[in-house]
Amino acid sequence: MILAGRRINDGMGKYVAAEIDKARTLLGYAPEFNVRHGLAKAAKWYFENLPR
C-alpha cells in the first residue's frame, strides 16, 4: 500500500475487509447501499456524465 507517497507494509495481504461496527455505534452510520449496488450506481452516473 502507498500512503502519502511512501510504501508501507500493512500486513493485510491481497484482500482487505473493513468492519463498520464502530461507525454504526459512534456515528449512527447506516449504509444506504451494499457495495455491489453502490458501485453499479456510481459507474452508471460516471458513464452518463462523462464529457463528450
Summary of the structure (lengths in Angstrom):
residues: 52
radius of gyration: 16.1
end to end distance: 33.8
largest distance: 43.6
contacts: 62
relative contact order: 0.08
helix: 40%
strand: 8%
